[in-house]
Amino acid sequence: MAVFFDGVFINLILLSLWEIFGDFNLRWYAQSGFLRHLALGMIGYVGVLFYVVKCFMVENVLYVNGMWDGMSAILESIAAYVILGDRLKNTYEYVGLLLTIVGIFLMKH
């Protein structure tokens, strides 16, 4: 399990967390119009850029993009479910998220 959580994987998690922070604030800005949320959303994407560059220092674009897309989809979906109360519309969408988890494990091994 220690091999699974290497430096790139940790950076991808941090990248995804910054993206969640940015996306949530941009959603709140869209709903409220408060400029504070717009500023925080933009700061979130500065964090994304920082960590994507760190990932590119050790991995190629194909790997980073695939892992980032998958991890971001899973982590942000969980956060949106728990924090925002968002729900998917049908069982097939949840199956899609499960297949995304499988894809992350396949890319990592």
Stockholm file with secondary structure:
# STOCKHOLM 1.0

chainA/1-109         MAVFFDGVFINLILLSLWEIFGDFNLRWYAQSGFLRHLALGMIGYVGVLFYVVKCFMVENVLYVNGMWDGMSAILESIAAYVILGDRLKNTYEYVGLLLTIVGIFLMKH
#=GR chainA/1-109 SS CTTTTCHHHHHHHHHHHHHHHHHHHHHHHHHHCCHHHHHHHHHHHHHHHHHHHHHHTTSCHHHHHHHHHHHHHHHHHHHIIIIICCCCSSHHHHHHHHHHHHHHHHHHC
#=GC SS_cons         CTTTTCHHHHHHHHHHHHHHHHHHHHHHHHHHCCHHHHHHHHHHHHHHHHHHHHHHTTSCHHHHHHHHHHHHHHHHHHHIIIIICCCCSSHHHHHHHHHHHHHHHHHHC
//
